[in-house]
């Protein structure tokens, strides 16, 4: 992996960085990519394996990224320009915040994944990617005034807390309750949240809770204080991959939360969570595709040098066959991701959620399948070296790609159900128009 210049090894870079024409990338995008690669390398990528082995990314890294506005790219595009300018934030490595689009987002997520490990970058970005956006999109003016100045500048940290021991992808069955006090001024929150990325470092959680009856209609979203708050206990969970991500178990015992901390209205929870998932799934797909690149290009480079049976591995047809199949999956995946990023840059948020929600779910699921294929091929071709802990680092991250943001099988089903809904709505319009 080269520090700043494009890597010439096949499959190691997106086509636009290999000098091939690209309809989506402008000179401004290329300028940002170079600046982003330099910043990410100096402050994260070159240390990623060391920190992953240690289990934690040093706290100063989060503050370094915040000072440079380099966690804001995790947020959905367009960025909350008015808020950012109020806070004195005008650009991200030279890109004006008002010019930011999803292609910039894709470049950023791709560059942040160049270590091949999702944990180090994941230790930094969960709040900006998943915890803050619901407050920006659905929060009242008063709620935003209280929380956004500290969250957008990194003075305070947030996470998203949806998953529970018994309810993950099945969001409608969340059991954590939020019951109003007799005076109607507070909610009393009870329950547990599990597998919460960055939870252990977070001051607040944008949390899914049950304020009403059973099912989706009873869900709401609250901003719940975490660190040192009465009734909240947290502990890190040991996981096989994404070790530095700060995966956390949260217990909530009569936690008192102001009613004014509600995001949107009571009963809006399912809608807020589902639209937030679209962005989450997209940036996961981008990062996962880069991880697949790192795995496959490392295997390709190894096969050019490693000798067996009097030849290099690359001289063996079976090896070339494995690389070709995985490479085809990888480049197809990247082309699809680029297409979705471009489409979102030219659609309203509402239209993007409606038209591309199902396809984004499918892309996220497919990206994890591609990562699994590329990581498995790499481990096999590395032979004994692939069986070491270091050799299997990316492979251990595969479950972290296939499960979070909606597990693979759930997303495959969801994507088709969403496409059926779009079809049925279009068919209904055609029938109505034919009667006029």
N, C-alpha and C positions, 0 to 999 in steps of 0.2 A: 504493500500500500504506500503510494507516494505521499509526501507530506502535503504539498499544495498543488503540484502540477497533475494533470490528468494521467491516470494509470494506463499504459498501453496494452496490458494483458487483456486478451479477449474476454468479454462479458463483465469487465471490471467497472465500466462506466456507462451511463446512459448515452445513447447515440449522439446527442447534441454535443457532448464533451469529447467525442471522437472526431469532431469536425464535420459530421453529417448534417445536411440541411434539416431544419426543424420549423414547422409552421407556428409553433407556440412560443418560442423563445426569442425575445427581443435583445438588442444590445444592452439595455438596462438590466434585464434578467441575468445576462452573462456577467455584468459588472458585479451584481450582488452575489452571484455564485462564487466568484473568486474571493471576494471579501469574506463571505460566509465560511468558505473552506479554510481560509487562513485563521479566522477567529476560532472556529470549532476545533481545528487541529491544535492550536496553541493552548487552548483552555480546557479541552475535554478529550478529544480523540486519542492523542498520543499517550494519555494516562489511563485510558478506559480499562484496559486489561488489568493493570496494576490495582485500580480501585475496585474492579469487580472481584478480584481475588481477596482484597481486604474486606469486602462486604459493604462498603459505604463510600460514597463520593464526599470529599471534604466539604464542609458547610460554606467555605469561602467561594466555592465554584458557583453556587446559586447566586450569591451576591455579585460576583463578577459578571455573570450573564445578565442580571437585572440592571446593573449599572450601565451596560451597553445596550439596553432594551432588547436583548437577544432571547428573551423568552416570550415576548409579545407575538412573534411569528407563529406560535402554537395556537393562537386564537383564530376563530373563523374569519374569513375575509368577506366583506370589507371590515377593517378594524374599527373600533369605536373612536373615530377621529376626534370628535368634540371632547370626549373625556381625556384622550391622550394629550391634546393641545392644552387643555386646562392644566394638566400636570407638567407642562413644559416638555413633552415628548413630541418631537417633530419628525424624526426620521429613525430608520433602522439601518445602520451601516450605509447611510447615504440615500436610502430609498424613502421618499416622503411617505408618511403614514397614510395620506389620502390616495397615494398611487398603489398601495399594496393590493395585490390580487392573489388568487389561489395558485397561480403558477409560481409566485414567490414562495408561497407556503410549501408547495411541493419541493422546490429546490432546497429550502431550509431543512425539511424533514429528511430528505435524501442525504444531505450533507451530515446531519446529526447522527445518522446511522452508519457512518463509514467505518466505525470500529468493528462492525459486525455484531455488537452486543447491544441489546435494547435497554438493559438495566441502567447504565450510566446516564444516558439522556433521559430515560424515564424517571430518574430520581429528581430531575429538575422541572419537568414540563407538565405534570398532571394537573396542577392547579390552573395554569393558564389555558391548557387545552380543554379541560373538562369541568373544572370547578367554578371558574369565573364566568364563562359564557352564559349560563342561565341567568345570572344576576344582571348581566349587560342586556340580554334580550328580553327578559320577562320581569325583572325586578322593578319595584316602584322607584320613583325619584328619591324618596326618603331613604330607601334601602341602599340604593346606589351611592348616595352621598355618604352614608356611614361606612360602607365597605370598599368601594372601588379605589379611592385614593391610596389606601395602604396595600391593597391586593395588586393593583396594576403596576405599582412601583417595587413590589417585592418586600415591602416592610413587614407584611404579614403573608402567611402562606395558606393556601386552601387545597382541598381535594374534593373529589366527587365520591359520595358514599351511597351506593345503591345496593350492591350485593350483600346477601345475608347467608348464614349457614344453610338455610333451606330454600333460598330464593335468589337465583342468579339471573340467568337469561329469562326466567319466568317472573318478570317484574311485577305483574299484576298480583302476585301472591306475597308481596312484601308484608312482614308482620310487625315491624317496628312501629310503635304507636306514638301519636302526639295528641294528647287530650288537654283541652282548655281548662284552666283553673276557674273556680267559681266566679271570680271577678272579671274573667274574660281577657286578662292582660298577658297571660303567659300560656305556653304549651308545656306540658310535662311529658318528656320523651323517654320511652323505655324500649329496649331491644338490643340487638347486636348487629354489627356490620362486619363483614369478613372479606379478606383479600382486597383491602383498600390501599391502592397505590399511593405512596407519599403520606399516608395518614399519620404516621408517627411523628412527622415534622410539621404537621398542619395546625394552624391556629383555628381554622374553621373548616367545616365540611358542608358542602352543598348536598343535602341529604334527602333521600326519598323516605317519606314517612306515611303512615296511615292515619288520616284525620277523620275518615268516614267509614262506611261499611266495607263489605268484601268487594274484591275485584278492582279493576282499573279506576273506576269512578271515585273510589275512596282514597286515592293517593294524592299527596301534596308534596311540595319541596320546601324545605326549611334550611336557613343558614344556621347551623348548630355550632356553638363554640366547642373546641376540643381541648387544646393544651391547658392544663392546670384548672380546668373548669369543674366545679363540683358535680359528682356523679358520673364523670367520664373516666374510664380507664382504657389504656391502649398498650398493646404489646406487638412487637414485630413477629411475623411468621417466617419460619424457615421454608424457603422454596428452592426448587431445583434449578431454575433459570431466573433471569432478571434479578439477581441477588441484591444488587444495589438499589432496587426500586422502592425499598421501604414498605413492602407489603405488610399490612397491619390488620389486627383484630381489634375491634372497638366495642366496648360494652357501655351501655347507656342505662343508668339507674336513677330514675326520677330527675332527669336533667331539665333544668328550668330554662326555657328559651322565650324571649319576648315574642308576642304575636306578630309584631311588626317585622320579624325576621322571615316571614313567609315570602316565597318567591311566586309572583303571580297571585292567584287566588286558590282557596281550598278546592280540591278536586281537579286542579290543572296539572297535577303531577305527571300523569302518563304522557300527556302531550309534550310537556317540557322535556321529560326524559328521552322520549323517542326522537325529537328533533335534535337534541344534543348528541344522541348516538350517531347521527349521520356524519357529523364532523369527526367524532372520535374514530369511527370505522375508517374514514378516508385517510386520516393521518397515520393510523396503524398500517394501512395497506401500503402507503408510501415507504414507511420505515422498514417494514417487513421485506419489501421488494429489494431494498438496498442490502439488507442482511443476506438475502439470497445471492445477490451479486458478490458480496464479500466471500461467501462460502464457495461459490462456483469458480470465481476467478482465482482463488487461492489453490483450488484443486487443479485448475488448468495450468497454472504456473508450476506446480509441483510435478505434474505429469510430463512437462517439457524437460525436466531435469532428472527425475528419478528413473533409474535403470532396473530392469528385471528381465531375466531370460535373454540377456545379451542385447536388449533394445531399451529405449526409453519407453515409459508407459504410453506416451503419445503415439508411439509406433504400433501399439496394439489396437486392432479394429474395435474390440469390445469396449475399450476405454473411450475411444472417440465417439462411439455410439452413445455411451452414457452421458458424456459431456454435451453431445448434440441435442439429445432429448431434453435434458434439463435446461440447456440454453434456450431452446425454442419456447419452453414454458416461461422462462424468465423474461425474455424480450417481448413476448406477447403480453405478459402481465404489465410490464412497464408502459407499453403503448396504450393499454386500456386506462391505466392510472392517469397518464398525461391527458388523455381525452376527457376524462371526468373533471380533472382540474380546470381544463380550458372551458368546458361547458359551464361549470359553476361560476367562472369569472364573467360569463355573459348571460347569466340568468338571475332573476331575483331570488332572494333566500327562500321565499315561499314556493316559488316554482321549482327551484332546485330540490327542496325537500320532497315535493310531491312527485316530480318526474324521476329523480335520481336516487331517492331513498332506498328503494329495493335493489337497484343496480349497485349502489355503494355497499350495501350489505353483502351482496354477492361478490363484489371485488375484494372486500376484506376477507371473506371466507376463502376465496381462490388464492389470494396472496399467501395465506398461511399454508395452503397445500403446496404452492410453488416453493416456499421456504423449506418445507419438509423434504421435498424432492431434491432440492439443491444441497441441503445439509446432509442428507443421507448419501447422496452421490459423493460428496466431498469426504465424508468419513470412510466410505468404502475404498476410495481411490488412495487415500492417505494410509490405508492399511493399519499397521500397528500404531503409527503416529496418530491416527484418527481415533484410537481407542483410549488415548490419554485424556485427562481432564481438560487440558488446554485444547486438544484437538477436537473435543466434543462441545466446546463452549457454545457455539451457535446452535448446535443440535438441541442442547438443553433449553434453549429459548423457544423452541418450536411450540410447546404447549401454551406458552405465554402469548403466542400469536393466534393459536386456534381457539382459545377460550375467552379471554377478555373482550369486552365490547359486544358480547353476544357469542355464544359458542357456535362452532362451525355448522352443526346440523340444524340448529335453530335459525341461523342466518340463511342457509340454503332454502329452507321452507319459507321464511319471511320474504325473501326476495321474490319468489314466484307468487306468493299471495299478494304482494304489493303490485306486481305487474298485472295480475288478474284484475285488481281494483281499477287500475288505470285503463285497461282495455274495456271493462264494463262501463266506466264513465264515458269513454269515447263512443262506445257503441250506442249508449243511451242518447247522446247528443245527435248522432247520425240518424237515429230513428225519429227523434223529435223534429229535426230539420227536414226530413223527407215528408213529414205530414203537413208542413207549412205550404 
